[in-house]
Amino acid sequence: KSHVDDLNHKYEKTTRFNTLPPYLIVQMVRFFWKEASDLPHSKPTAAKICKSIDFSHKIDIFDFCS
């Protein structure tokens, strides 16, 4: 939930490439919304998901090109 209006919002970002570099570095960081606990002064917050996920070293990004 947003701390501004207390509503759930979906975030999506799309990027298109005009030209591609020889090497493309992509950083994927995942978060989830951690609810406040029963402790005093506890607030909801974003928390990083640290579980490792394996990805292929090659990726077809044709669909992301303009």
C-alpha positions as CSV (number, residue, x, y, z in Angstrom):
1,K,0.0,0.0,0.0
2,S,1.1,3.5,-0.7
3,H,2.0,5.6,2.3
4,V,0.5,8.6,0.5
5,D,-3.0,7.5,-0.2
6,D,-3.2,4.0,1.6
7,L,-4.1,2.3,-1.7
8,N,-2.4,-0.5,-3.6
9,H,-0.7,0.6,-6.9
10,K,0.8,-1.5,-9.7
11,Y,4.2,-0.3,-11.0
12,E,5.4,-1.2,-14.4
13,K,8.3,0.2,-16.4
14,T,9.0,-0.5,-20.1
15,T,12.2,0.3,-21.9
16,R,13.0,0.2,-25.6
17,F,16.4,0.1,-27.2
18,N,17.4,1.9,-30.5
19,T,20.8,0.3,-30.6
20,L,22.4,-2.5,-28.5
21,P,25.8,-2.4,-26.9
22,P,28.1,-5.5,-27.2
23,Y,27.4,-6.2,-23.5
24,L,24.3,-5.3,-21.6
25,I,24.4,-5.3,-17.8
26,V,21.0,-5.8,-16.2
27,Q,20.5,-5.6,-12.5
28,M,17.3,-7.2,-11.2
29,V,16.4,-6.4,-7.6
30,R,13.2,-7.7,-6.2
31,F,11.3,-6.2,-3.3
32,F,8.1,-7.0,-1.4
33,W,6.0,-4.9,1.0
34,K,6.6,-5.9,4.6
35,E,3.7,-5.2,6.9
36,A,4.2,-3.4,10.3
37,S,4.7,-5.8,13.2
38,D,3.0,-5.6,16.6
39,L,6.0,-3.9,18.1
40,P,5.6,-0.2,19.1
41,H,6.7,2.3,16.4
42,S,6.7,-0.4,13.7
43,K,5.9,0.8,10.2
44,P,5.3,-1.0,6.9
45,T,8.3,-0.9,4.7
46,A,9.8,-2.3,1.4
47,A,12.1,-5.3,2.0
48,K,14.6,-6.7,-0.4
49,I,14.2,-10.3,-1.5
50,C,17.7,-11.9,-1.2
51,K,17.0,-15.4,-2.5
52,S,19.3,-16.1,-5.4
53,I,17.8,-17.0,-8.8
54,D,19.8,-18.4,-11.7
55,F,19.5,-16.8,-15.2
56,S,20.8,-17.7,-18.5
57,H,23.9,-15.7,-19.7
58,K,22.2,-15.1,-23.0
59,I,18.9,-13.4,-23.5
60,D,16.8,-12.6,-26.6
61,I,15.8,-8.9,-26.3
62,F,14.4,-8.5,-29.8
63,D,11.0,-7.7,-28.4
64,F,12.5,-4.8,-26.4
65,C,14.0,-3.1,-29.5
66,S,12.3,-0.2,-31.1
